[in-house]
Amino acid sequence: MTSIMTRRSALKSLACGFGHLALADMLSAGNRSLTGLGSPGRGAPHHAPKAKRVIFIFMQGGPSQVDTFDYKARLARDDGRMMSFQDARTFARDRTVVEHRVMKNLWRYRQYGQSGKWVSDLFPHIAQHVDDICFLQGMHTEGIAHGPATLFMHTGSINLVRPSVGAWTLYGLGTENNNLPGFITICPSMGNGGPRNWANAFLPSTFQGTAIGRAGIPASEARIRNITNPQRSPAEQRAQLDLLRALNEEQARAGDSEIDAVAQSYDLAFRMQMNAPEILDLARETPETLRLYGINQPGTDNFGRQCLMARRLTEAGVRYVQINYGDNTDNPAWDQHSNLPMHATHARNTDQPVAGLLADLKRRGLLEDTLVWWGGEFGRTPYAERNGTGRDHNPGGFTQFLCGAGVKPGIVHGATDEYGFHAVSGAVHMHDLHATILHLLGLDHTRLTYRYDGRNFRLTDVAGNVVEEILS
């Protein structure tokens, strides 16, 4: 039986030389006919935005809030005491309350800045920026295990395939730079949701994230896949594109806008070859800037490169950049059930790079319209686990922070109880944080919807409130 090649198949075959696979990740914002967007998708926000873009710094595995930013003197006083706690795992299983041994915070706390914020010795560099940071110490979320909680943090859902925060952002605002993807994730983990954490789900593929590298591979080797074609010169690739355009003119005139849009997307791939490699080339930075991020220094080099790449991508107009500190194991990064002192290693690897990013954004004037979001999928318990040297998962009360465009600097919003276990005041659910991030970008989370399978969907589902108290 003779196989018939469709026009779409022919286009795919002709275009493979300049990045068809890469194009699946970043169809251009000019491809409007495929999106089904209303006004927000054309780059028109619902209200005046405070932030133009977001850098999300994901601390995979759940840093312990009581050992980092949420000082609790009561833990030292009750260290070793057996007490009843409504443990998230056991209570969810059989509604029982179990006794656990209270465990003091393992690192000394000090006060920093004019705000007097307490920060542990794990983060001496970030501590120098507390007067620019808004700490959310009453965070709570859904999901007890890493997989569900990570998916919820990234997509607002545990058990349904939903678009990621970056995809919703790009869907609502479009891109700032037609030569680059609008949503990039750097060195993401393949576990605990994997590609679903930067996917478009039912949104058009225009809005899915583009991965640069992956966890487990050095950031120095992180590249956008299939961006170059060693078999064709730029002139030859340009000729291919011109041929594609000529072949499609007649069908485009006939009203087949989908074919026209796909052809336009190949132009984006061609333009990326001329722009992305230069932006990802950190050798263009000064030695002083490399030192600021801890690049070429033991421990901090890898994450420092991620943070500096994020700044360069942000500066070039990428709308949403995610930096990932994690790995591809079943026990990711900050997940210390039995060896909490490992927090010191992870903090040492990330503290200077994150502080360097904040300082660099501020001195370049980018912090004025860039929102930086730092955090893990949940926190950890105030009591010991297993052999007494670790802490279990805690979705009921933990700390994240925001910095930059539109948030009040130098404040602490919310609080956990005297043991740092549950949010008791100023509680911010993950849906609330998502709503607030969208609000800062000029998007109303209740109006940023997409109709799919007979109903309207949104990032915050049917919940979420903007945290007005933290807005500047």
N, C-alpha and C positions, 0 to 999 in steps of 0.2 A: 504494500500500500504506500502510495506516494505521500510524503509529509509536506504539508503546506506551511511555509514560513509566513507568519503575520508581519505586518509593518512594525509592530512593537518588538517582535523577536529580531527583526533585521536591525532596528535601532540599537537594541542591546548588544548585538554582535559587533556592529560597526564601532560602537562607542567604548567597548571594553578596554581599548588601549589607553584611555585617559580616565579610568577610575570608576567603572560602573558600580563596583561594590561599595566604594566610598560614597557614591551618590545616593545609595539607599539610605545613608545616614543624614544627608543634609541637602535635600532639594531646596532650591532657592526660594526666597520670599516672594519672588516674582511669579511663582507658580500658584497664583491666587485661584485659578479656576478649579483646583483640586481640593481646596480647603473647606469650602462651605462656610467661610467666616462672615461674621458681621463686622461692625466698625472696629472693634478692638484688634482683629486680625490684620487690619491695614495699618497698624502702628498708632492707632488713636486710642489713648487710655480713657477710662471712664471719668477720671478727675485728674487734677494736676498732680503728677508724680513727684515724690521726693527722691526716689532712686531710679536710675536708668538701667541698672544691671545688678546682678547678685553673684557673689563668690561664696559658695557653700563649702565649708571645711568639715568633712565627715570623719569623726573619730570612731571607727568601727569597733564594736565590742562592748561599749558602755563604760566610760570612765567613771570612777567613784566620785560622786559629788562631795562626800564628806572628807575626802582626802585631797581635794583640789580647790574648790571655790566656796564650799558651804561649811563654814567653821561651826562645830558643835562641841562646846566645852563639856557638855553632859556625857559625851562618850568617854572622855578620860576619867571622869569621876566614877562611872559605872563599868569600866573596863573589866571583863571577866564575869560579870554578873549574869545569871540566867534570867531571862525575861520573856514574857509572852509577846509575840508579834504576829500580826495577820499576814503571814508570808504569802506572796503572790501565787506561788506554785501550789502549795498545799491548800490554801483557801479556795482557789479556783477548782481544785480537784474534789474536795469533800467538805468544804466550808468549815474547816477546823483551824484553830489558832494554836501555834506551836511555840514551845520555848526554845530560845536560841541564846548563845553567849554573846553579849555585847563586846564589840571590838573597837578600841580607840582608833582615832586617825593616826596614821604612822608617820606623818611628816609635820614639822613645825609650821604654824601659821604666823604671818606677819601682816601688818597693815601698810597699805601703799596709797600714795597720791593724796590729793586734797579730799577725796571722798572717803579715805580711810578704809577702803575695801580690804577685807581679810582674804589673803591668798596663801596657799601652802607653798612650801619650798620646792614643790615640783615644777612650778612655773614662774621662775624669777624674771624672765624676759617679758612674758605677757603681763606680769604684774606691773611693769613700768607703764602700761597703757590703760590702767583701770579707769582713769578719768575720761577716756574716750569710749568706754564700753558700757553697754546696758546688760546687766546680768539678770537672767530669768531663773530664779531659784525655786519657783513653784511649778516647774514643768511636770506634766504627767501624760501618759500615752496609752496606747492599746498594744497588746502583745507581750507575752512573758518570755518567749524564746527569741533568739536573734532574728531568724527568718521573718516571722510575722511583724515584729517591731521595726525591723529595717524597711520592710515593704511599706508599712504604715507611715514611717517617716518620709519616705520618698514619694509615695503615691496617695496617701490618705486612705488606704484600704488594706485589709489583711488578706481577705479571701477572694477578691475579685481582681481581674486584670484591669488596672486603671492607668491613665497617663501619669507620668512623673511630674514633679513640681517644675522642673526645667521645661518639659514639653508644654505644660499649661502656660508658662510664662511666655514662651516663644509663640504659642498659639494666640495669646492675647495681644502681644506687642510687635511681633515680627522681629526682623533682624536689624542691627545698626550698620552692618558691613556686609554687602552683597558678595564679597570675595572670601568670606569665611562662614563656617557653620554658626548658627546663632546659639547653640547649646552644646557644650563640650564637657566631658567628664574625663579627668586625668587619672590614670592608673586605677580603674575601678576593680573591685573584687568580682570574681565569677560566682561566688557563693552567696547564700542568704538573699535570694532574689535575682542575683546576677543582672543580666541585661534588662530585666523588668524595672530595675531601679533608675534606668535612664531611657525607658522606652516611651513610645507614643501611644501604645495600646490601640484604642479605636480612633484616636485622632489621625488625620492624614500623616503619612510617613515624613512629610516635610518637617515635622516637629520632634522627631526622635533625636536623642543625643548622639554625638559623635565621640567615640572612645579614642583616647590617645594613650597607647600602652595598656597595661593591665597590672593588677597586683601580682607581686612575685617577680616582675621584670624590672630591672633598674630604671629609674626615671630618665637617666641619661640615654636610654635606648628607646624611650617612648616616641612613637611616630604615629601619624595618621596613615592608616593602611591604604595601599593602592593609589597613592596620590601622584606617583610618578610613573612614567612609561619609558623605560630605557630603550625600547625598540623603535620609538618614533621621536623625531626631533620636534621642538615646539612648532616649527613651520609646517611639518607634516600633520601634526595633530590639529593645527588651525585649519588646514585644508580639509581634514576629515569633518570638522565641525561645519565648515562652509558647505560641504557636500550634503551633510545631513539637513542643513537649513534649506538648501535648494530643493531637496527631495520632498520636504514637508510643506513647502509654500502652498502648493495646490490644495492639499488636504486641510491646511490651516484656513485657507480662504473659504473652504466648504463648511467651516464651523467646528472642526474637530480640535477644540482648545486643549484637550487632554494631551494629544500628541504634541502640540505646540509647546505645552508646558514642560513635558519631559525633555524635549529638545533643548529648551532654555536651560534646564538643569545641568545638561552636559557642559554648557558654557561656564557654569559655576565651577565645575570640576576643573576645567581648563584654567580659570582664573586662580583657583586655589593653588595650583602648581607654582604660580608666580608669587604668591603671598605667604602661604602657611610656613614653608621651610624657613624663611627669613624671620618670622615671628617666633618660631620655636628655637631659634639659634641663640642660646644664652651666651655664646662667646662675644656677642655684641655688647654685653653689659660691662661696666667698669669693675675693676678689682674690688673697689669699695662696696659696690652693690652686691657682688657675690659673697663678700664677707658678711654683709648685713643679714643675708639669708642662711648663712652657715654652709654655703656651697664650698666644696673641696675641703671640708672639715669632717673628721670622723663622726659618725652618728647622724649628723644633721644634713649631710650632702644630699641624700635621696629626696627627703621631703622638702628640703630647701629648693631643689630644682622644680618640684611640683608647684610650690608657692610662687616662685618667680615666673614660671610659665603662665600661671593664672593671672599675674599682674600684666604680663605682656599681652595675653589674649584679651583681657578686660580693656586695656588701653587701646587695643585695635578694634574694639567695638563688639566683642562677643557678649551676647545678652546674659547668658547664664553659664557660669563655670563652676564645676564641682571638683574639689581636690579630695582625694581619698587616702587616709592612712589606715591600711589594713592588709589583709593577706587572703589567701584562698583556702585556709584550713577550717576545720569544724569549730575551732576555738579561736575566734578572730582577735587579733591585737590586744585591746584593752580588757579582754575577758578573763580576769584573774579569779578563778574559783578557789585556787589553792596556792597561789603564789603572788599575793598582792604587791610585794616589793618590785615585781616586774613593771608596775606603773612608772617607776623611776626611769626605766629604759625608754618607754614610750614617750614620756614627758620630755626627756632629754632630746629625743629625736625630733620632736615637733615644736617645742617651746620657742626656740630662737627663730625657726623659719616662719611661724605664725606671727611672732612679734615683728620680724623683719618685714613681712607683708603689710602689716598695719602701718608701720612707720613709712614704708615706701609709698603706699597709697596716699598717706596724709601729706607727705612732702611734695607729691606731684599734683595735689589738688583733686585726686580721684576719689578720696574718701567722702567728699561732699555729695557725690551722686552715685556711689557704689555701696551696696549693703553687704556686709560680711556677716555670715552666719556660721557659728561654730557649735558642734555638739555631736553626741552619740545617740544611738537609738533608744537608750534608757540609762538609768543610773545603777547604783549598786546598794546593797543592804548595809545597815549600820551594825550588823552582827556577823560573826565569823561563820565560815562554812567548811565542811569536810575536815581537814586536819588542823583547822584553826588559823590558816594563814591567808585565806581568801574571802571574797564576798560574793553573794549570789546576785542574780538579776533583780532590778527594782524599777518597775515602770510607774510606781506611784508617786515618786518625788525625786527630782534630779535637776541639774543645772545645765543650761545652754547660754550662749551669749550672742548678742547682736552688736554690730559696731558700724557706724557710718551714717549714710543718708537717711535722715528722717527719724532717727531714734534719739532719745535723750541720752547724753553721755554722762558717765560717772554715776550711774544709779543702780540700785538693786531693786528688782520688782519681784514680789512674792517671797514666800518663805515655806520651809518644811517644818515639821514638828521638832521638838528639842533633841531628837535623835537623828534627824535628817532622813526620815523614812517616808512620810507622806506629805504632800502639799497641803498646807492648812490655810494659807492666805495668798491672795493674788495668784491663784492657781491658773496656769495657762496650759490648756490641752493642746495636743499637736494640731488639731483642726484650727484652734485659735491662732497658733503661730503661723500656719499656712495662710489663714485669712489676713493676718497682719502683714506678712511679706508681700502678698498680692496688693494689699492696700497701698503700701509704700511705693510699689511700682505703678500706681495709678489705676489699679484694677479692682473692681467690686467683686468679691468672691461669689456673691449670690447671683451676679449677672454674667459671670464668665462661665458659660455653659456650652455643652455640645450635645446635640440630640443623637442618640444611638439606641438602637433596639427598642424604639417606642417610648423612650423617656429622655429627659434632660439630665445630663451628668455634670458634676462640677468637682473640683479638687476637694472641697470640704463636705461633699455629700449633702446632708440636710442639717449640718451643724456648723460650728465655728463662729466666733465673734472677734472682731478687731480689738486688740488690746490698746485702747485709747490712751491709757495712762503712761505708756512708754513713748508716745509720739511727740516729737519736738515741734 
